[in-house]
Amino acid sequence: MATDTTLAGLDALELAPAGHGTDAAERARRFWAALWPKVAAIALVWVVWELIHLTGWKKFVLPGPGVTLHNLWDQAQTGLLWKAIGITLERAVIGYALAVAIGIVVGLLVARIPPLRAAVGSLITGLQTLPSAAWIPFAIILFSLDNTAIIFIIVMATAPAIANGVIAGVDYIPPLLLKSAKVMGLRGLGLTWHLVMPAALPTFMASLKQGWAFTWHALLTAELLVLVAGEPSIGQLFAADQDQTDMPSTIAVMIVILILGVLVDALFSRANNAIRKRWGLT
Amino acid sequence: MSTTAVTETVAVSLAGVSKVYGRGGSAVRALEQVTLTSAPGEFTCLIGASGCGKSTLLSLVAGLDRPTGGEITVNGRVALMFQEPGLFPWLTAAGNVELALRARKVPRAERKARTLELLDAVQLGGFGAKRPHELSGGMRQRVALARALAQDADVLLMDEPFGALDAMTRDLLHDELDRVRERVGRRLTILFVTHNVREAVRLGDRVVLLSSRPGQVIEEYPVPIERPRRMDSAPVAELASVITDRLRAEVSRHGN
């Protein structure tokens, strides 16, 4: 009776008004707002680079932006650059996926089992601080010069960061949520699956992104040194450029890496925003 | 005269329950020798000033913590509600309720219908697809109530569940709680902790007054006021003022 309608009225008043629709103009405005700072930043770098070039500093080895971009354009016409990008990305994705899978399992086990945490918790952080280059001799002796060695180096560099991210994510789960889940009767695997993993996700997302950076670092380091015959890679292009003191090509490949980095970052931002929106953190 | 076969059992019973946190000189006696029984279907409000161990008491009954001494018996399943709704932000309102059903292994086929029923019971039938952050504080607390009911509890423990709500929403939720109790159709025993004396009188069949540091039962007040009740009605205010006076006397004891 009266209570029902009052309650319904209160609900209607308290609910946030329906989100203002995103029409085409609004979307275009947002796109532009996100785009122009990037364009301006690129233009600024270009100008500074051109100015340095004009001063004539190291002019025999340091090319200007025009020459470099021309080189990049030429390389893009050949199949070699694309093949190298393909092989490097493939290694990155395989290594990263393996590292994420291993990191999640290890992280969950360590976070949820106190004796295990006491035993290996600090070891994981130790591993994370170990430079990926330190694994190279070990990997080459163990696997010789092939893809497995490179993947191994990526996993060793990335998995600890992922595991640490899981542990931090679990530690920062609000106690109220844990209590609620326990009162509900969730235990063991059910608790891990329905509460611990989703609740740890926002913190964990940051470590996924950090893990990707570790993967990239480890991968390029490994590719510079673990040259696999018949498999051109970005690292291998670098090695060849260095041998031939080909600075335009070297910078061109660096630009390719930057572009890939920006693209992957956009993917992570997108995933992150989706989660924040879901949780009401925006 | 003739005693009919009254199978009046006990829903919750605390016999000489004590709880001490810490050890030695820094030990805090939260509860001491608390003896309390709730009949099935009874609505008991626990009231007391800060440090009376109200929340500790509920944690003990919920089995989240163990008493240092004494015995706690609970007949049936227990659900617990807090001042914060504690909903899972990654699930929708319906998802939150459904997870509670899932936790007690209700078959998938039944879950959808049960979830809708429970949301209807708290008048949120149309809001199942909303996420917690899209709902108001009062609505979230109702989802939490639906989730507690989904646990098919015989004993519902409520720890200041309306403490963070504005007065109007709180009043409406009092009415709502009365209705839900009728609607669930089984004898739902409620232990309700609050520091609002009027709220306790408005809701409870009985108000239990606890002392502070350590928490002990110092007085029990039956509430013989007919339902439906209103918090601003004269009989509620009258009894509330009696209890408030006793509570104040207890609090002043600590000032000396």
Interface residues (C-beta under 8 A of the other chain):
Chain A: T3 D4 T6 L7 A8 L10 D11 E14 L15 A16 L176 L177 K179 S180 A181 K182 V183 M184 G185 L186 G190 H194 L195 P198 A199 L201 R278 W279 G280 L281
Chain B: A62 L64 V78 A79 L80 F82 E84 G86 L87 F88 P89 W90 L91 L99 A100 R102 A103 R104 Q123 L124 F127 R131 P132 H133 E134 L135 S136 G137 G138 M139 R147 Q151 M168 T169 L172 D175 E176 R179
